[in-house]
């Protein structure tokens, strides 16, 4: 029967060489010798038709499903540099040695691509997957055939769209991306090649070949997949990880091309000197607000972009205020004028604004930021690794707000920080500002200056639990919240509790250890060990993943909250203080430096890409919920500000050790 079917439209053409329905002839498409021949039947069910596309790791065919009588698309795993196939053959020949090992790794990635696509099979704006098939020494993804024009082809015949039309498609792209990000996945290949235009303002998003899960550890040896003009600069680097802001950049680039008719400059060419002109400057008829939105989405530095697709979408539809990347750095301090009439004269009081996600210093306060003079301030910052960008973000923020100040940030590895700070305390060599995690209340009173003047001059409404700062944190400014959690090895423990009540735990968790014990993480993952659960906090998540999901074969785990009643037990973390022994001018300057640590760009840089804590800036916290509270951290969505019980750091440690016992 297959020799009487047209391999393009799959209508019956009989013995005719030219299809009477679509005009297809076998000579009208030239196949490479290694491609499956039209008419090949897979799994006694799928008739292979014309080739739709060829990539570095696969070949996509149009095909006909005999069982369901529908047209489908079949993506065959075919990494050209690792395999070969003779003309007319179906079976794939895999090279031996190291190439065979690489082939197996890539095949696993191909299977993961199918699994990720399967998570969205009920979504109308993402290409559906029907089945996954292993055969012929390779594998096949059977998926929906989308009978619609690709955006790439649309731009090929008509390079420029109206802003109205392009905006409709952009919103649809971002809606689909938001669903993907919500599942903890980053697509990493948003371009006109993978976007089908299914109708007015509707699309289907396909090709998950480059997609990765957000919690997946960066692989420095993985092949980098880039598309010039659409790929953000950080994605060019092996081991860059997976961040939703990558997709934000790509979606912005797609919109840029739709409205300007020109592909954007390559991101790598923008790093030293950014010559990318905004759509308005390129002649697009676009309002100033939308012009700013697309340029923010395409910011070279990830922290200045929208951090997730939903945030980008909200900006486009008018729900979010937008500043250009350069305005994030150069925004000036506002002035608030307060007038009072007395004794026949008007007293003008000027209060300079410190920008902290629209948080201001009030004229009611006692910290006179207007009088802060030129000072050099040193801050000690504990960091987890060399790629931490917090120091740079903080320095840029302080320089933009207080050009008279020179901020020296000394980054100290987390594991060395306690010894370093304790030695400095004993020798009287503390810097002007430093992290106080691990300090007792008595030590804070002895070495740290009261931050009451700072708290009284700030509008605290932009921060979580700020009303409690003067009772919990008078001597240190918190920058994050750290919840207590229990990590459960799901391969050892089949019954996973929904939550842990620390007051009522007895022998139920007798195979639980405190995470800071020596080799605790290794024993947790070790198959022969009886330890099924680790008590710790969110900051341990990276260490747990390193000995579980990053291992081959991987060991999965669950994260469950430690509760105080019906509330999540948590404490402040990454708290910073001012040296009590410093001169008054330096103390005041150090206080505004600490306040800058709550500015959105700094909070985003410090907490959006790791698990060191939950940011307390409300704007960044909302982004954190969209981006980070997926997969293992999904339970955090249940615990908003009203369902968190704040504990002192020492008390939190006691609670976690109580669970262990």
N, C-alpha and C positions, 0 to 999 in steps of 0.2 A: 504493500500500500504506500510505503514511504516514497517510492519513486514516482508516484502520481500526485504528490503533494507539492505545492509551491513552498520552497524553503524560506520565503520572505513573508508571505501573508497566510500560509498554511490553509489556503483554499484548495479544493481539488481541481487540478488543471488537466488531469488525464495524461494522454500521451503528448500533448502539445509542449513544445520546447519553451515558448514564451507564455508566461502566465497571462491568461485573459483578464484576470482580476486586477493585477498590479503591474504587469509588464516586466516582471523579473525574469532574467535568464541566468543560467549558471555562470556565463561569461561576464555578467555585469558586476560581479564582485570577485576580486582576486584574493584568495586565501593564501597565507603562508603555509609551507609544507607541514609544519608541526601542528597546525590547527586541526581540530576534528573536522572531518568532512561533513558537509550537509547531508543529512540522511542517516547519519550514525545514530543508533538507538542505545540509550543508556538505561540500565536497570529494567529492560523490557518494557519501558514506559515512556521515556522522553525521546522525541525525535529532534535531533540537532538541526538547527537552521542556519541562517547567516550569522556572521560574527558582528557583534555590536561594538566591541571595544577590546583593546589589548593594553594591559598594564605590566609593570615590572614583575608582579606576582600572580597574575591571573589573566584569563581570557573569558570574556562574557559573550554568550551566544543567545540568540533568540531560539526558542524551542517550543515544542508542542507536547502537552501532557495528554497522553492517550486515555488515561483513566478518567480524568476530569474534563477532557475535551476543552482545554483552555490553553491559551498561549502563555508561556512563562519565560523568564530570563534565567539562564544557568551560568553561574560563575565557576569556572574550573580553576583549581589551584595549579598554577604552572609558573614557578619561578624560573625564568629562562636560563639564568646562569648556573642553576643547580641541576637541571634535568635536560633531557632531549627526547625526541620522538620522531620516528621515521614517518615519511609521508604515507598516509593511509592507515597508520597504526592507531590504536586507541589507548593501549597501555603506555604509561610514561616510564622512561628509563631514568633512574636517579644515579647521579655520580656517587662514587664511594669516598671513604675517608672523612675528612673534615666537612666536605660538602654534604655528605649524607647526614651528619650531625646537624649542620645548619638547616638542611631541608626539614628535618624532624621538628626543629624549633619553629621554623616558619609555618609548618603545617599545623602546629599547635595554635599559633596565632590566627591562622585561617579559621580554625574551629571556634576560637574565641570570638572572632568577627561574627560568625553565624549565631553564636549564643547571645551576643549583644543585640544583634538585629532582632532576634526572637523576642526580646523584652518589649519591643514596640510594635508587635504584630497587629495590635488593635488600634493603632494610631493612624488616622487618615492622611497625615502629612509626612509619613516616613514609609519608605518602601518596605513591604511585607516580606517575610521569609516563610516559605511553605515547608521546606524539608532540608536535611543535610545528608549527603550521601558519600560514602567511602567506597571507591572502586578503582580499578586500573592503576593501582599504586599511587593514587592521588585522591582528591576529594572535590565535591561539588556542592555549591549552595544553590538550592532551588528557590527562586524568589519571584515576586510579582513582576510582570512585564508592564512597564508604564508606557502607555501609548500617548506620549506627550512630548513636546519639544523641550530639549535641554536649553537652559539659559545660555550656555555657550553658543549654541546654534542661533538662538534669537539675537544675541549680540553680534554674531557674525553677519547676519543679513541686515540688521538695523542697530548699529552700535550704540545708539543713545535713546534712552527712554525719558518720558516726562517724570518729574519728581513725584507726582501723584501716583503714577503707575509703579515706579520703583519703590516708593514707600510702602505700598500695599504688599509687594512681594517681600520686602525686608521684614515687615511685621510677621508675615507667615514663616519666613526663615527663622526668625528669632523665637517664635512660638514653638516650632519644632525643636530648636536647639535647647530651649528651656526644659522641655521634657527629657531630653538627653542628659542635660546637666543635673536634673533632679534625681536621675538614677545613678549619679556619680560617674558619668562617662564624659569624656572629652572627644569630640569628633576628629579634630586635627587635620581635616581635609575639606574645609568649606571652600568651594570655588564654583564657578559657572559650570564646570564639568559634571557636578554631582547634584545639580538642582533642576528638577523637572517643573516646567510651568504647566500646571494642570488646568488652569482656568484664570479668570480675572481675580487677582489677589490670592491665588491658592497655588501651593507647590507640593512637591514630594521630595524629600531629602534622601539620598542614597549613599552607597559606598562607605562602609565602615571599616575599610581595610587598614586605615591608619589609626582608628579609634583606640583609646586606652582608658582604663578605669583610673579615676583620680587617685585612689590609694596605692596604685601600682608604683613600685619603686623605680626611679630613673635607671635606665640601662645605658651606660656609656658606650656599649658596643652595638647597640641597636642601629639599624640603618635609618638615616634621617630622610623623611619624606617631605619634600618642600615643593611649593608651586610659586614661582616668582611673581611677586605682586600681591599675593594673597596670604603668604605665610609670615607670621610675626618673627622678629629677629631672634627671640630666645629659642624658637623651635628649630633654628638652624644648628643648634649646639646639641651634640649627643648627650644624653643624660639630663636633659632640661626638665624632665617631668611632664606632668599633664595638668594644665590649669585652664579653667573655663575662659579666662581672659584671652587665651590663644584663639578660641573660636570667635570671640568678640571682635578681635582684630580682623580676622578673615571675613566675617560678615560685613564689617564696615568697609573693607576693601571691595567686596562684591557690589555693595550699594554705590560706592564711589565710581566704579566703572559704569554702572547702569545709568547714572545721571550725568557723567562727564563724557562718556564714550571712549575713555582712555583707561588702560590698566594702570593702577598706582605704581609709583616707583618701588623698586625692590627694597624691602625693609632694611637689608644690610647696607644699602647705599644711603640710608637716612640717619645712620647712627652718629657719624661724626658731624655732619651738617645736614639738617633736615630741610630739604628744598621742596618738599611736597606742598603744592598749592591746594587750598581748600576748593571744594566744588564751585563755590561762588566765584572764586578768582579764575577758575577754568571756564567760566561762561555759563554754568548751570543756573537756571532760574529757580533759585532755592531761597527760602527765608533764612534769616540769620541764625535763628535758633537751631534748625535742622542742620545747617552748615556746621555749627559748633559741635553738634552731637556726633556727626560722622568723624570729625577730626579728633574728638576725644576717644572714640572707639578705636581709632587707628594710632593712638599715641605710641611712640616707640618704646617708652618705659611702661611695663605692664601695670604698675601701681597707679598710673594716671588714667587707665582705661576704666570702662565699666567692668566689674569683676565677674559678671555672669550675664547670660543672654537675657534673663528676665529683667534685670536692671536696665539693660540697653533698650529693651522693648518698652519699658515704662517711660523712659526718656523720650522715645519716638512718639508715643501716643499722648505725651504731655503730662505725665505724672511725676516727673523728676526735674529738678533744677540742674542745669548743666554749666560747668565752667570748662574753659579750654585748659589743656595740660599746663601751658605756661602760666595761666592764671592761678593754678594750684600753688605754684611757687612764688609768684610775684604779687599775689593779692595783698593789698595794703591793709593795715590796721584801721578799722573804722573809728570814728569819733562819735561819742554820745554826749549830747549837750543837755545839761540839767540847769534849769534856771530857778532861782529863788529870789523873791523880792523882800527886802528888808532895809530899814534906815534910809529909804529914798534912793537905794542903789541896787543894781542887778549883779549878782555874783554868778559868773560863768565857771562851771566845773567841767573840765574835759577828761573823759576816760578813754584810754586807748584800748582798742579791741584786740584781743589775742584770738585769732581764728582757730576755733576747735570745732569743726563741723557746725558753724554758726553759733558757737559758744563765745561769749564776750566777757571781758573784764568789766565790771560795773563800777560806776563812779561812787557807789556806796561803800566800796571796799577800802582796805587800808594799805594795799600794796600799790604804790605809786609807780606804775610801769612807765609812765612818761619820763620819770626822772632816772631811769636805769642808764648808767653810764657805760662806757666801753670797758669790757672785762673779758678775760680769758677764762673759760670754764672747762674743767675736765670732768668727764662722766665715764664711769666704768660700766661696761655693758656685758653681761654674760651672754654668750652665743653658743648655739648648738653646732654650727659648722661654718666653713669659710664663705659660704654663699649667702649668708644672712645680709640682707640689704637695709636693715633697720638703721644702722649708723649713718649711712649716706642720706637716707630719707629724712632723718632727724636733723642732720647738719643743714640740708637744703631748706628745710622748713624754718629753722632758727635764723638762717642767713636772710631768708626772704622777709621775716617778721621783724628781726632785730639785727640789722646790718652792722651795728656797733659792737655786737658780741662775736667773739671767736670761740667756737665750740670744738673741743678736742675729745673725740670719743675713742676710748681704748677698749677694743673688743677682747674679752678674756674667755677662753674655752670654759664651758659650764663646769666641767669636771675639776678645773683648777681654781674656780672662782672663790669657793669658801676659804681655802687656804690663803689665797691672796688677800682677801678682805680682812680676815682675822689677823694676819700679820700686820696689815696697815693699821688696824685698830690698836694693836699693842704698841706699835712704833709711832703712833700719832701722825701717820702719813695718808690719811683718808683724802680722796679727791673731793671736789666741791659737791659732786652728785654721784650716787652709787645705788646699787640694788640691795635691798635689805632682806631678801628672802632668807629665812633661817635665823634671823635676829629674834631674840626674845624681846618682850615689851620693855623690860628693864634696860636692855642694851640700846633699844631705840631711844629711850628717854635720855640715856647718857651720851649718845653720839650724834643724834639727829635733831635738827632744828624743827620746832613746831611749824607745821604748814598751815596753821589757822589763818594767817593773813592771805595766803593763796586761796584757800577754800572760801573765805568770805568775799573775795573779789570776783570769783568765777560764777557764771551762771551754770549751775550743775545739772540742769534739766536734760542735757544731751548725753548723760552718762548713766549706766545702770548702777543702782544702789548708791548714787552719790549722796543722798540724804543721810547715809550712815557713815560717811567718811570721817566725820569728826569724832565718832565713837569707836570705829574700827581702825582708822588709819590716820590719826592726827599727826603722826610723825613720818608717814610715808604715803606717797601717792600711788594707788594701785593702777595698773594698766590692763589687767585681765582677771578673769575668774577661773579657778581650777576646781572642777567637780571631782568627787571621789567615784571610782568605778571598780568593778570586778571583771577581770578578763577570764572567760571560760573557754577551755580547749574543747571544742565540740566533737572532736574525734574520741575523746575520753569520756566526756559527760554527755549523755543523751538527753537528760532532763535539765533544761536550762531555766533557772528561776527568772521571773519577769523583773524582779528587783530584789535588793538586799536591805532588810531592816537591820541596821547595826545594833540597835538596842536588844533585839530579840534573837540574835544568832546564837546558836549553841553548837552542837556537834554536827549540824547540817553541812557546815563547810570545813570539816576536819581535814580535808585535803587541800586547804588553801594556805598560801604563804604570802608574806608581805613582799612586795615587788623589789624593795631595795636590798633584800638579802642576797648574799653572794650567789651567783649563778642561778638566780630565781627564774629568769626568762628562759635560760637554756633547759632547766628542769621542766618548766611548764610545757615546752614543745617536745621534750624527749619522750618517745613512745613508751619506754620501759618505766618511766617515772610515774608514781601514783598521783602526783600533783596535777589537779585538774583546773585550779583557779588561782589567779593572782589578784591580790588586793593592791590597788595603787591609785593613780589618777590619770587624767587624760594625757598628760605629758609623756607617759610611758608608751603610748600607742605606737609610736615609730619603732621603739625597741621590740615590742611584741610582734609587730608585723615583720620585722627583720628575721625573726626566728620561726615564723609561721608561714604566712602567705608568700614570703620571698624564697622559701626553701623548696627544693625539688625532691620528692613530691611535697606539695604545700600542705600545711596543717591549717585548717580554718579555725576561727574563734569567734566568740560573741562578746559584746561589751554590754554590761548591765549596770544600772546606776546604783549607787549607795544612797539610801534614803534616810531622812530624819523625819519620821512620821510619813506624811504624803509629799514631803518636799525633798528636793535634791540637796544633799549635803555638799557644800562647797566652801572655798575660802578664796580670799584675794591672792593673786600671785603676781610676780614681776612688779613688786612695789619698789619705788625709788624715793630716796630721801636726800636731804641737803645737809652737808657737814655743819654741825653745831659750832665747830671751832673756826669756821671760815669768817672772813670779814663780812660786815653787813652788806656792803655793795655786792660782793660775790654771792652771798646768800640770796639776795633778791633776784640777781641774774640767774642763779641756778634754779630758782622757783619757776621762772617763766620757761626755762629749758624743760623742766619736768612737765609743765603744762603742755608743751609742744608734743610730748610723747602721746597725748590723747588726740592729736590732730588726725583727721581721717587718713591722709596718705601714710603717716607713720604707723598707725594701727593696722592698716591694710598690709603694709610691708611686713610687719612683725608677726601677724597672726593668721593671715589668710592662707598661707602656704605651708602651715605646720600645725602641730597639735599642742603647742606650748600653753594654750589657754584660750578662753573665750573672750574676745575683745569687748571692752566695756563702752566704747563709743557706739551709740545706738545705731547710727548710720552703717557703720562697718559690721555691727552685730547682725543687722538685717541681711547684709550680703553674706555673712558667715552662715546664717541659717539656710540661704539659698544654695550655697556652694559646698559647705563642709558637712552639714547635718544630713548626710546621706550614708547609705550602707551601714557601717559600724556605728556611726554617731546619730542615726535616725532618732533614737530615743530622746535626744536632747530637745527635739521639737516640742515634746510634751511639757517641758519645764521652762516656762517663761519666767519673767522677773518675779511674778507673784508666787511661784512654786520653787523658789530656791532659798534654802536656809543657810545664811552666811555664818561661818564659824571662824574663830581665830585660827591662825596657822597651826599653833601648838595643839589646839583642840582637834583640828582636823586630822593631824597625825595620830592622835590618841584613838580617834574613831576607827581609822583604818587598821591600826594594830589590834584593836578590839575584835574586829572581824576575823583577823588571822587566828586569834586565840579561841 
